[in-house]
């Protein structure tokens, strides 16, 4: 199972490009008409209560601006993945017609296309999953297979200004962190994590507890030698109780466990899966936890050495009948 948490971003390296697939058609709807100069608060796909998926009339994402106005992203592929920067200024999505990934400046009005493209990305068999980094300067591109047996290409990082790929990750790995100055990055797979910098690559095995299927989210580093990850009570893909059981912190220089504390967060629903959102100081992390209600989340500030916690916030869905939701603040 691929897991992804990215905290900071910037990279520098060379990589070749892959030919573009052109098998995607443009929708018949008119081009979107966003409110000029307005950043987004969130984007959503509506839900169809009669089946598993959005209504036909809601096959495209709606974007709600910070001023409360709504417009529809009709030049994107139907039901594709999108992402927003934390300030809501930049929106990433796969454009219909040519199938290119693009980053749209909702304030400035410009649209920049990404050169990176993988054969067979059609939104069904294989789809792009973009994540904007560094206030929209970088785009992390992951791939999602819609069918069993479909090979997922290695993930990449793209320079939005030029559209060029600047880093290609090892196959079957995901990004944990990219330092702001581009001097160091950390990637992870199911068995190990690697720290890469100008001196080379150092790979360390994950502690046994984090190699277990109960580990959720991703190993989240602080950039100063520590990384933390949540371990749930049961197997995330089908266990009876997904609430967090332990919080494990490791030394990213040696791979050894530093702390392993028991968690007793006040989460009643057994579907309340948690992961590390970010570090909040040298010994505390922010955990974001589900509640069993779709898009209703609670944040806890947790001490990595004791397990002591305090509620740090709560986010409820901005409207009803949601199928997918992307918040700018995320």
N, C-alpha and C positions, 0 to 999 in steps of 0.2 A: 504494500500500500504506500503510495507516494504521499509525503507530508511536506508542508511548506510553511515556513515563517521567515520573513525577511525583515531585518531591523534597519540597516543602513545600506547605502548602495553607492558604488562607483567601482569601475574596473578598467583595466587597460591590458589588452592582448589582441593578437590578430587571429582571424579565422576565415575560412572560405565560406562561400555562399552555396545554397542549394537551389535548384531550379524551382520556379513557381508553378503551382497547379492553377489552371484556369477553368476548372470545371464548375464554378459557382455562378449562378445567374443573379442578376439584379432583381429586386422585388418590383412590383408594379406600382407601389405607392409613390406619392410625390416626395421630393426631398424634405428632410426635416427643417423646421423653422425655429431654431432656438432663440430665446430672448438674448439680444446682443449684449455682450459685456457682463453676463451674469454667470457666476460660478454655480456649480451644482451642490445641492445638499445631499441628494441620494438618487439612485436609479433603481427601477424595479420592473419585474415582469408580473403581470397579474395572474391569479390562479383561477382554474376552472374547477368548480366543486364537483362536476360530473365525471371528470377523468383526471388522470395524472399528467397535468401539463397546463400551460397557459391557454386562454381563449384564443381562437384564430385571430380575432381582432387585436389581440395583445401578444402576437408572436414577436413583436419588436419591443425593445426596452422603452419605458417612459423615463424621462429625466425631469426631476423636480428641482428647480433652482433655489438658491438661498433666499430669493424674494418670494417664493411660493408659487411661481408659474410652472406649468408643465408642458413639455413638448415630447414628441416621439422620435426615436432614433431610427428612422425608416431606411437609412442608407447602410445599415448594418445587416449582416446575415441574420436570418431568423433564429431566435433563441440561442444565440452565441454568447460567449463569455465577455464581460466588460469589466473595466476597473476604473476607479477614480483616485486622484491624488487626495491627500488629506485636506488640502485647502479647496478641493472641488473645482480647481481650474482646468485640469487636464483629464480627458476621457479617452481610454484606449478600447478599441474594438476591432473586429474583422469586418472590413468593408465588403458589401455585396458587389457583384459585377466582376471585379478582378481578384477578389479573395485576399487582398493585401491587409495586413495589420496596419492600423493607423492610430495616431495620437492627435486628438483634436483639442486645441486651445479654446475653451469655451468663452474666455474673456477677450482674447485677441482675435479669434476667428480663424486662425490658420489650422491647416490639417497637414500633418507630416506622415508620409508612408514609410513603412519599414521594409527594407530589402529582403530580410530573412523570410524564407518561405519553405515549407516542407511538402514534398509530393503527397497527394492524397488527402490533404486537409480539406474536408468537405462539410464540416460541421456535424456529420453523422458518424461516419466510420472513425474519423480522427478530427479533433478540434483544437484550436489554439486556446490557451488560458493565459491571458496577459496580466502582468502585475507591474504597476508604475512604481518607480523607485526614485529617490533623490529629488523630490518635488517635481517630478515629470521629466527629469533629465535622462533617465535610464528606463528601459523596459525589459523586465524579466519575462521570458516567454517559455511557458511550460506547455505540455501537450496532454490531451485527455483522449484515451481510446474509448470509442463508443461500443465496440464489439470485442469479445474475447478473441485472443490471438492476433490482434492488431499491434504492430510494433510501434512503440512511442519513440520518436527521435530524441536525441539529447537536448536538454534545455539550453537556452542561450540568453545572453544579456546584450541588448542593443543600445547604441547611442542614438537617442531620438533625434538629435539635431542633424545627423548625417544619414540616419536610417541603416547604418552598418552594424553588423554583429561584431562585438568587441571581446566576447568571451563565450566559449562553448564548454559546457560542463561535461564531465564523464557520464557515459550512459548509465541510466538507472540511479542517478543521484539527484539531489535537490539542494537548493541554496539555503544555507542557514544565515550567513551574514556576508556583507561586502563592506569593507571599511570606506570611510568617506574619501580618503586620499588615494584609494585604489591600490594601496601597497599590500593588502592582505585580504583574503577571502576564506570562507569556511564552507565546505560542502559535506553532505552526509549521504550514506546509503543505509541499507538495512543492517549492516554489520559493523560499520566503521565511520569515522569522520576524518576529513583531511583539511589541514591548514596550508594554504599556498601563499607564498610571497616571493620576493626577488631571489631569495636564497634556495628556493626549491619547494618541494612538497613533503609534508610530514603527515603520515597516516597512522592513526591509532585505532585499536578496536574499541567499540562501545562497551561500557560495563554491562555485565550479563543482564542486569535488571532492565536496561534500556534496549537490549536486543529482544526482549520479550514482546509478544504481540500486544500486551496491555499498554505499552508506551503510546501516548497520544500526542498530537501536534508534532512539533519538531524540536530538536535540540536548539535552544535559543541562547546564543552567547552574548556576553556583555561588552565584548571588545577589549577586555582587560584581563583575560585569562580564565574566566569562568563561563559555564554554560549550564542551563537548567532545563529539565523536562519533566512532565507529569506522567505518572503511571496510574492507570485506572484500575478499578477493582476486577473487571472482567474484560474479555476480548472485545475491542471496540466494534468489530463487524457483526457481532451477534450475541454478546454477553448479556446476562440478566441485569447487571449493575455496572454502569459506565462512569459512576461518580469517581472523583479523584481519590486515590488511596495514599500515594506517596509523591514527594517532590525530590528529585535526585539532581544534585549539582556536581559537575565534574570540573577537573582542571584541564583546560584545552591544550596545555603544553605537554602534559604527560598522559592524558586519557584516564587518569585515576579518579575515582569517586571522592569528592570532598565532603559532601553531606548527603544524608538520606533520611528524610524526616517524614513522619506520618501526618496526613492531612485529615482534618475533621470539619470540613466546610459545611455550613448549614444548607445543604441542597437536598430537597426531599424527593424530587423525581429521579428515578434510576437512570434516566436518559441524559442526565446532566453531565455531559462530557466537558472537560476543561483543557485548556492548553496555556502555555506561557505566552502572553501578549508582548511583554517587553520587560526589561530590567528597570527598577525604580530605586537606584542607588547601588551601593556595593554589596549589599546582602539581602535585598528585597526584590521580588518580582511581582508583576501584575498578572494575575490569572484571569482569563476571560472564560466564563462558564455558561453553558446553556441551562435552561430551566425546564425543558420539556415542552415549552411553548415556542413555536416557530418564531425565530428572530427576536426572542426575548432573552437578554443576556445580563449577567451580573459580573462585575469586576471585583476581585479581592486582591488586596495588597498582602503578600505573604513573606514572612521571614524565612529565608532558605536554610537557616541553621537551627531554627526551633519549630517551624511550622505554625507559629502564631500568625493570626490574620486579622484584617479589618476590612469591612466592606468599603470599596472605593468608588462605586457607581453602579448604575443600572440603566439599561437601554431597552426600551420597548419598541415594537414595530410601529412605524409612523402611520400606517393605515392597515385596513383589513384586506383579506383575500390576496395575499402575496404569494407568488410562486418562487421568486428569487429577489434578493435585496442586496444592493451594494451601497454602503454609506461612505460619504466622503471622509468622515472622521476615522474610518477603519484603515 
